[in-house]
Amino acid sequence: MNLIVILCDSLRPDHLGCYGNQWIKTPNIDRFAQEAVLFEEVYPEGFPTVPARTALFTGKYTFPFRGWQPLEENDFTLAEILGERGYVDRRKG
């Protein structure tokens, strides 16, 4: 199985063709979405950007426990968990 995670800070779904927009052209994302899993109701548990990324990459609640800070030493990320289960970054050879 291939896994690609796309995370964009300020890209609204209503600005993408795959979510129904017809006036902004996003052909590459639209083509990719046709063969991928497309989530329609995804919400971060916190905000702003850095805490939301922490929640998405670690699965841990951030609000109100953590603020705008880097990952903590005991945080395990999605990439680390997938790596332990045999997934590899093909770009590294």
C-alpha positions in Angstrom: 0.0 0.0 0.0 1.2 3.5 -0.8 0.5 6.3 1.6 0.8 10.0 0.7 -0.1 12.6 3.3 -0.7 16.1 1.9 -0.9 18.9 4.5 -1.5 22.5 3.3 -1.9 25.3 5.8 -4.3 27.5 3.9 -5.8 25.4 1.2 -9.6 25.3 1.5 -11.3 22.3 0.0 -13.8 24.5 -1.8 -10.9 25.8 -3.9 -10.2 22.3 -5.4 -12.0 20.7 -8.3 -12.2 17.3 -6.5 -14.4 19.0 -3.9 -16.7 20.6 -6.5 -15.0 23.9 -7.4 -15.4 24.6 -11.1 -13.7 28.0 -11.4 -10.2 27.2 -10.0 -8.3 24.6 -12.0 -6.5 22.0 -10.0 -6.1 19.1 -12.5 -3.2 17.3 -10.9 -4.9 17.2 -7.4 -8.2 16.2 -9.0 -6.6 13.4 -11.0 -4.8 12.1 -7.9 -8.1 12.3 -5.9 -9.9 10.1 -8.4 -7.6 7.1 -7.4 -7.1 8.0 -3.7 -9.2 8.2 -0.6 -10.8 11.6 -0.4 -11.9 12.7 3.1 -14.9 15.0 3.2 -15.2 15.6 6.9 -11.8 16.1 8.6 -11.2 18.5 11.4 -8.1 19.1 13.4 -8.7 19.0 17.2 -6.8 22.2 17.8 -5.5 25.3 16.3 -3.4 27.3 15.2 -1.1 25.6 12.7 1.7 24.1 14.9 -0.6 22.5 17.5 -2.9 21.2 14.7 0.1 19.6 13.0 1.2 18.1 16.3 -2.2 16.5 16.7 -2.3 15.3 13.1 1.2 13.7 13.2 1.0 12.2 16.7 -2.7 11.6 17.3 -2.4 13.4 20.6 -4.7 16.1 21.9 -3.0 19.4 22.0 -5.7 21.9 23.1 -5.6 23.0 25.9 -2.6 21.0 27.0 0.1 22.2 24.6 0.7 25.5 23.0 2.8 26.6 20.0 5.8 24.4 20.5 8.0 21.8 18.8 7.3 18.1 19.2 8.2 16.8 22.6 10.9 14.1 23.0 8.4 11.4 23.9 6.1 12.2 20.9 5.9 9.4 18.3 4.9 10.5 14.9 2.9 8.8 12.1 6.1 8.6 10.1 8.0 6.8 12.9 5.1 4.4 13.5 4.8 3.5 9.8 8.6 3.1 9.6 8.5 0.6 12.5 5.9 -1.4 10.5 8.0 -1.6 7.4 6.9 1.4 5.4 9.9 3.1 3.7 10.5 6.5 2.0 11.2 5.4 -1.6 13.0 8.8 -2.2 15.8 7.6 0.1 16.6 4.7 -2.2 
